[in-house]
């Protein structure tokens, strides 16, 4: 299983879902603003919110606003945006928008009151889809290159050097292994080192007396791969 492709795919799909949610939120909020009524209100309190995670408690504050609608009825609502430091102070006058048929459905009339959910989902969705898409499609491209090299690449022998841990990757606190080999590239005439892909089981016991080979694109010597298909067959037994 290609872990990087799986992670990239999950991030990419999650990013697209967030972008879809941002688009839906934008349309919904735009309709709300078009039909909403304006009013002036007063911040009567700051609601303290505590969220807990591995780094400790995170405290934010949301404004509690009181206003009177066009029928002279008083209402209160909690602003949908919370922050630390607070975005508003107690006793502060604010402009707001509310739904005529449900005045408690109200927002403070500023950028974050109008577009907070759109901006948050859009920003996170863009990051997730960009990072995940780049990782996912780069792995697809790498898979295609490896298939092409298996079918069309020129093979040459290399010597086994060592098995090393790849600290740049981890899954559940574990780092994969990579086989390191060395040999002269027949197309460049240079002595080069070659790394295998990530291997999640230590292959050291299978390396004694093992003949290794590299597959290289003769038209592009920098495109090559250390062949470890034999190892996959051993591990499946």
JORA-V88378 format. One record per helix or strand of 3 or more residues. SS is the DSSP state (@ for helix, = for strand). FROM is the first residue (numbers start at 1). LEN is the number of residues. Records with the same first field share a line. If there is no record, write none. Layout:
SS = FROM-LEN ; FROM-LEN
//
This chain:
@ = 3-33 ; 111-42 ; 204-3 ; 229-7
= = 37-17 ; 56-13 ; 74-10 ; 93-7 ; 102-7 ; 154-18 ; 174-11 ; 191-5 ; 212-6 ; 220-7
//
